[in-house]
Amino acid sequence: RHLDLLKPMRGAKGVTQERWEESLQPAHCALSLVGEPVLYPRLPEFVTRLHERRISTFLVTNGQFPKQLAEVPPVTQLYLSVDAPTREEMKEVGRPLFKDYWERFQDACDVLRDRRQRTVCRLTVMKRKDGVLPVSRAGEYAEVLARASPDFVEVKGVTFVSDMGMTQMQVPWNDEVVAFAASLCKALGGEYSLASASEHTCCVLLAKNKYRSPLGWDTWIDYDKWFEVAQSNPDALEYAAQTPEWAVFGAVEEGFDPEHTRKRPRRPRPEMTIE
């Protein structure tokens, strides 16, 4: 089915022959967006088969099934979505199914802290209805992140979706997301630093300082090494790879691969609206 969906794209506008051929040989699998992946009863078998085919695994969980999460076999990278920093807001934003949703989420944070492989907490930031991004609330998120102690924290601006009751005014600009990430980094007490950024996707990556080497940052993944050690419960640093200079936070390329061609919109950057 994967190939059936891709074959008609050959020759489509903006699709190069090289990229089309590359798409026919998947190298990564995102275990998300199809319900809660940790509930799939054959997940260990599926993950093993993916690794045997040299396909990396990126699993995303909402943290509502901590017992099942603890039984997940080693995956290339494990994500925990942090939808809100407090019990009250998580109930409003996440609309959880369980009465003990907050306790479940905290238990999931504990599971994340004990994992040996790469872990990431994902934060999607959105402005208030008045168009202001509350950067001052970064400290509340820091309390949650301190419990999970992930290797990385991914801060991304929300993508506009018209049928979710939001407006374009609530979508933050990259500079605003960077300001929030910097405030969050400070609130975490020096254990993390701004390591990487992608201006065109409005995303900033915080990394634990153990990923910094004399040569720079090692936030990327050595996939050959991963497939070599995947079945041995490896430590995250065993398959870390050096971050390209263009992807390091503060680079002039702002996270865009210089080998690619970028088309920029003809509009000035707006002023930030944060507090």
Sequence and secondary structure as in RCSB ss.txt:
>XXXX:A:sequence
RHLDLLKPMRGAKGVTQERWEESLQPAHCALSLVGEPVLYPRLPEFVTRLHERRISTFLVTNGQFPKQLAEVPPV
TQLYLSVDAPTREEMKEVGRPLFKDYWERFQDACDVLRDRRQRTVCRLTVMKRKDGVLPVSRAGEYAEVLARASP
DFVEVKGVTFVSDMGMTQMQVPWNDEVVAFAASLCKALGGEYSLASASEHTCCVLLAKNKYRSPLGWDTWIDYDK
WFEVAQSNPDALEYAAQTPEWAVFGAVEEGFDPEHTRKRPRRPRPEMTIE
>XXXX:A:secstr
 HHHHHGGGTT TT  HHHHHHHTS  EEEE SSS GGG TTHHHHHHHHHHTT EEEEEE SS HHHHHT    
SEEEEE   SSHHHHHHHH  SSTTHHHHHHHHHHHHHH SSEEEEEEEE   TTS B GGGHHHHHHHHHHH  
SEEEEEE    GGGT  GGGS  HHHHHHHHHHHHHHTTTSEEEEEEEGGGTEEEEEEGGGEETTEE  EE HHH
HHHHGGG   GGGGEE   GGGBTT TTTT  TTS     SS      B 
